């Protein structure tokens, strides 16, 4: 399925909540077709442009799509920027909590709070454009999970690319994952797959992608790899050496938990984000439009 197919035909593969992970059946009347999650930490400067680009591309029909901004304990004006946009555009919802927990926690929070039948997360800095989003949505017509794969496995300086290759080799050895690019910041899930994966996920840091893909394998969910082009952005939050070491530590913990049977118990993540009181989660403001009908996920632009 190509990106041009991500219109009304896309609805045939939306699985309503409560069905088996990855099931391909039509959405129930009154459901939201698509949620796009933007995990944010101190993104006040870059978030407005990213939101503008997304909102221009997405359908403007009330209830058809939602953009879910998840503020991961920012110390700048990220929440103010996001809530200002939400006040003007009912497609935007904002979730915020303190303190900073990590990108994995932010994505997990968004996945479990999302209302869409298709759920995609992408970087708040705008590294991935609307056409790449279209490609991910198209791939979800064929598989319950779709991940972006950058041509070189990463973008940016040569040292970062080399570190990414070493990391990929390490996770192949530790968890047996054979994907060309586990760390792309653009991934999509059918609703059933997202619920099945992220209710078991527990990694809060950058290695959450690896854990999610490993869990998809344990659940026997097909994962489609989609070629995407990441644009280099200034102000990256990634600290190459420290974060690479931290990610390897997190992957090792996933391996240990697997060996100890912790995932087999099917338990939810500690302090599950869906429990707002336990997680310190607040919604600012309640701006989601009331869904009406079953429209297409995207407006062709």
N, C-alpha and C positions, 0 to 999 in steps of 0.2 A: 504494500500500500504506500503510495507516495503522499507528500505533504498536501497535494491538491485534493486528496481524498478525505482530509480531516474536516468534513462538513457534516451534513446530515447522516451520511453513512457511518460516521464515527460512533453514533449512538447505539449501533447494533452490538457493540462490544462492551458496553458499560454494564458492570455487574452491581446490582443493588446490595446495600449493606445486609449482612447476615447470610449471604450465599457463600459457597466454598471459595477459597482463595483462588483468584484468577478465573472464576467462572465468567463466561461470556453470554450475558443475557441482557435484555433491554432494561433501562432504568425505570423506576416507578414514576408515575406522574407526580409532578411537583418537586422532583429532586434537582439538585444542582449538577450540571454536566461536568464542570471542570473547576478544580482548585489549583491555583498556582501559589506555592509557598515561597516566601522570601525570608530566609533566616538572616537576621541583622545583628551586628555588633558594631556600634559607633560608625554608622553609615549615613549620618545626616547630610554629608556633602554629596554622596553619589546616589542615594536612594531616590531623590526627586526625578532625575532623568530616567532611571530604570523604570519607575512606576509610570511615567508618562509614555515611554515606549511600549510597555506592556498594555496599558489601558487603551492606547490608540489602536493596537492590533486586535485586542479581544472584543468579543461581542458586547454591545451596549444594552442588550435586552435584560431587564431586571431578572435576577434569579438564575440566569444562564451560567454565569461564571462568578468566581470569587477570587480575589487576590488576598492572600492571608499573610500579613507581615508579622513575623514573630521576632520581637525584640528580646535579644539574649542579654539582658542586664546592661544595656548601654549606659555610658556615663556622659554622652554628648546629647544633642537635641534630636536623636533618631525618633523617639516616641512622639515628640511635638510635630516633627515633619510628617510622620506617618498618619497621625490622627488628623492633621489638617487636611490631608488628601482624602482620608476616609469621610470626613465631614462633607466634602464636596462631591464624593463619588461613592454611591452605595454599593459598588462592587468590591470595595476594600474593607477588610476587617483587620484589626490590630490586636495582637496578644502580647502582653509584656509581663516580665517577672524579674525579680532580683534574688540573688546576685547573678553575675555571668556564670553560665554552666558549660558552655561549649557548643560548637555547631551541631554535634550529634544530638544533644538534648533539645536544641531549638528545632531541628528537623523532626525529631520524634514528637515534640509538642504539636507541631503543625500537622503532621500526618494523622494523629489521633483526634485532632479538633476539626479537621477538614470535612466539608460537607459534600465535596464533589465525588462523582462516580469515577472520574479520572483525577489523579493527584500527581502533580509535578512539582519538584523543588528546583530552584535555580538560584544562582548567585545574585545578591543584592547589588553588586557593583556593575551589573549589566554586561558581564563577560560573554553571555550567550544571547544571540539575537532571536527575534520572533520566528525566523525560518527554522532555526534549530529546534525551537519549541514545537513547531509544526511537525518536524521529523519524528520527534519523540512521540507525539500524539498519534501519528500515523502508525508507528511501530507497535503501539498498544492495541492496534487492531489485530495483530498477529501473535502477541505474547503478553502475559500479565505484568511483566516488568520490562522496561526499556531504559538503557543507559547510554549516555553520550560517550563517544570515544574520540579523543583528539588524535590527530594524525601521528604525532610523536609521543603520545601518552601524557603530555603536559605542554605548557607554554612557558615562555619567559626565558631567563638566562640559561646558558648551557649547564651551569652547576645545578640548577633546579631540575633540569631535564635528566641529568645524570642521577641525581638523588631519587627521582621518581622511578627510574629504571631499576635501581638497586632495591627500592621498596617493593616494586612489583615482583622481583625475583624472590624477595624474602617471604611475601605472603603466598606465593606459589608453593614454597617449601613448607610453610607453617600450616596453611589451610587448604592447599590444593586448588586454589582459584586460578583459572586460566584466561581471565579476561585481559584484553590488551590495555585497558585503562580503568582502574577501579576508582580513581579519585576525581574524575570529572564532576563538576558542580551542577550537572543537569541530568536528572533521573526521573523517571515516571513510573507510576504504578496504577493498576486497576484497584478499585477500592478494597475488594476482598483481599488482594495480595498485600496491600499496604497495612491493613489491619492485622493480618496473620504475621507479618514480619515485624512490625514496629511494636506490637504488644509483647514481643519476646526480647526486643533489642534492649541493650543496657549500656552501650558505649556512648559516653557524652562527648568525646573529643573527635578529632578529624578522622580517626579510623572507623567511624560509624559506617562509612560506605562499605568497607570490607565486611563488617559484621552483617550488614543488610544483605549483601550478595551471598555470603555464606549461608545465611538463614533461608534465602530464596532457594538455594540448592538443597538444603535439608527438607524443604517443603515441596521439592520437585517442581518448582515453578520455572518455566522457560524464561530466559533472559535474552532479549534482543539487544544487539550492539548497533548503535547508530552513529555514523560519522558526523561529527560536529566541528565547528571552528571556534575556538575560544579566543577572544580578543584580550590582549594584555592590558591590564589596568594598573594605574599607579595606586600606591597605598595599600598593597596587599597585607592582610593580617597574618600571613604565614611566615613564621621564622624558621627558615629551612632546616638548620641542624637540630634545634631544640624540638621542633614539631615532628621532624622525622623520627627522632629517638622516642618521643612520646607516643607516636603512632605505632611504632614497632612494639612498645610495651603494651599498648592496648590490644594489638593483634595477638600478642602472646597470652594475654588474659582471656581472649576469646577462645584460643586453643585450649587453655586450662579448663575453662568453663565447659567446653565441649567434652573434654576428656572426663570431667567429673560428673557429667550428666545434668548440669544445671539447666541447659536449654531444653532437655528432654522433659523436664517437669512442666514446661509450658508456662512458667510464671511470668508476670508482667515485670516491666522495668521498675527498679526502686523509685518510690514517689512518683507513680505514673502521672504524666502531665495531664491526663483527662480529669484527675482529681484536683480541681483548682485550689481548694483549701490547702491540701498537702504540698502542692508545688508552688504556692505563692503566686498563682497565675491570675492575671486580670485581663479583661477584654475592654479595649478602649477605642472607640465607643461601640455600642451594639448597632452596627451600620449595615449588616447583611440584609439584602433585599429579600422579600418573600418570594420563593420560587414560584413560577407559574408555567405550566406546560412542560414539554420536553423538547427544547430547541437544540440546535447544533452547538457544539462546543466552541467553535471559532467563527468569527466573521471574516470572510475572505477580504484581504486588504492588499 
